[in-house]
Amino acid sequence: MYPRRFRHSPDAGSDDSWRSIIALDKRSAKSFIRINDRIRAREIRVIDENGEQLGILPPFEALKIARERGLDLVEVSPTAVPPVCRIQDYGRYLYEKEKSERAARKKQKVITIKEVKFSVTVDEHDYQTKKNQAVRFLNEGDKVKASLRFRGRQMAHRELGYNIINRLIMDIGEAGMVEFMPRMEGPILHAILAPSKKQEAPRPKPPAQPQSPAPPQPPAAH
């Protein structure tokens, strides 16, 4: 679809105004926000750039006010009856909208699954190292996949693998909780551990320091 052409008034300016109008039109189409001439409702509720209610107006009248102030008419609530439009700078509106969405994404905790691999023949030192890794991952808010691969004839002694994974679950204690119990998938035994939902106990307040008594005042001279 080709961008719509806007008719210029005699004082419309140079070719730069054409490019800005076309760019603005493309941006509004991309974000599905109706602005200016794209607003099709017969009547709209208008709020100006200072948050003041201008009442219910036909779009062409609200757009005239916006252009007199060098701003845009942006449809901010299309499902309202009548739709709500705000007089504002559209470029700044998009910037603030993207900024708030970015801030909301930052607040969302992204939980990843970290894998800790064991073997049937794991020695005690290696087991303790991997257990400490799992505890650290859980304390950082990540999930842990504890996996153990059976090789060759080890499949005949699966209880050894179950003993290792079950020991890990017991040793982790309150640092995590079992989300999926140990189970086999082919030659691999694995379990999923999630961070514990137990909240940290509030830190005790330090005891108040006793106030030292005031020094005695010297007797008044007669």
N, C-alpha and C positions, 0 to 999 in steps of 0.2 A: 504494500500500500504506500502511495506517495504521500508525503506530508502535505497537510492542507495549506493553501496559500491564504494569507491575510491581506486585505486591502489596506494600503497605507493612506494615512491622512497627509496633507501637504507638508506638515512639519514632522513627519515620521522619523527623519534622520537618515543615516547612511545605510549601506548594505549590511553593517554589523547588526542592525536591529532585525533584519530578515533572518540572519543566522541564529540570533538569540531566540526568536520566536519559534523557529523550526526545531532547535535543540530542546526548547522547553516543551514543545508538543511531543517530541519523541520520548522524553523522560516521563511525561505524564502517562503516555500509553504503556510504557514499560512497567510502571508501578501500579497501573490500573486505578489511578486517582484522577478524577475529572477536575479540570481547572478551566477557568475563563469561558471561552465559547463552547467548550465541550459539555458544560452543565446543561442538561436538557429538561429539568423540572420546570413546571410553570411558575411555581413560587418556592422560595427558599427562605430559611431563617438565617439572618446575617449577623455575624459577630465581627467587629472591627479589630484592628491590630492591637488595640488597648484592652480587649476583652469586653467592650461595651456592646450591648444588644442594640442593633439597629432595626429590629423588627422583621416582619415578613415582607419581602420585596420580590418583584420579578427579577430574574437573573440579569437581564440587560441593564436594569437600573443599578443593581449591586455591582456589576462589572464596571459601570461608568464611574462609580465612587472609587473602586479599587484603582482604576487607571489614573484617576485624578490625583491619587496619592502615590502613584508610582509603584503599586503593589499588584498582587494577583488575587483572584478569587478562587479559593481552594475548597472543594467539597470534602469535608472532614467526617461527616456522618451521613452517608447516602441512604441508609435504611430508616432514618427518622422521618416523621411525617409532620411538616415538610422537611426535606433534607436540610442539614445544617452546613453552612458554608462560612469560611473565615477569610477575612481580608488580611493577607500577609505576604511576605516574600516567599515564593514557592521554593526557591533554592535553599533558603535557610530552613524551611519546613522539612525538606528531605534530609538535610544535614542533621537536624535535631532528632528526626525519626530514626535515622540510621544509628545515631549515637546512643539513643535509649535502647534500641534493640541489641547493640553491641554490649552495653552494660548488663542487660538481662542475660545474655549468653555467658558473660564472665561469671555471673553469680551461680550458674548451673554447674554442679559438680559432675565432672566426667569420670565415671568409674571404669577403670580398665582392669583386665584380668591378667595378672602376672603368674607365670608358670614356674613351679619349682619341681625339678625332676629328681627322682630317686631311682635306685636299682636294688634288686634283691640282695646284692652283696655289699650294700653301703656300710662303711665302717662308722664308728661312733663319732669321730671328729667331723666327717663329712655330713653326717646326719645333723649334728648340732649346728653346723654352718648353715645348712639349708633351712633348718627350723627357724633360726634367727632371721634369715631372709624373709621367710613367710610372715613372721611376727612384725617385721619392719614394714612390709607391704600393707598389712592389715592396719597398722597404726597410721599409715599415710592415707588410708581411705580406699585402698584398692582391694579387689577380690583376688583370691589366690587359687590357682588350679594345681593341686598336688597330684603328680602323675608318676606312675611306675611302670616300666616296660619289662615284660617277661621275655626272655630269649631262650629259644630251643627247649631243652628239657626242664627249664624253670617253670613252664606251664603246669607241670605235674605237682608243683609245690606252691600253689596260689596263696595258701594260708600265710606264707612268709611275707608276701607283698601286703596282704590285708593287715598283718600285724604292724608293719611299718607305717602304713597310712593311718591306722587307728591310733597308734602311739602318737603320731604327729597331732592328731585332733585333740588328744588328751593333753599333750604338752603345751599346746597353744593356749588352752584355758579360756580366760575371759577376753583375750585379745580378739577372738573371732568366734563365729558361729557356723555350723555346718549348713550349707545351702543345698548341696547334693551329697548324699551318703556315698561311700566308695562303691563303684560299680565297674564292671568290665566292658570295654569296647575293643573287640579284637584282642590283641596281645597286651593292651594297655589297661591298667587299673588307675582310676582317677577319682578325685573328690573335689568339690568346689567349696571353698570357705569364704565367708563374707565378713566385713568388719562388724564388730559387736555393736548393737544398738544401745548398749548400756551407757547412760550418760555419766560424764565424770562427776564425781562428788565435789560439791563446792569446797573451795579451800577455806580452812578455818581462819577466822580473823585473829591477828596477833593480840595477845592480852594487853589491856590498857596498862600503861606505865604508871605506877603510883606517884602522885605528886609529892615532891619533897616539901616539908614544912617551911614556912617563911622564916628567915632569920629573925631573932629577937631584936626589937628596936631599942636603942640606947635610951636611958632615962633622960627626960627633959631637964635642962639646966635651970636652976632657980635664980 
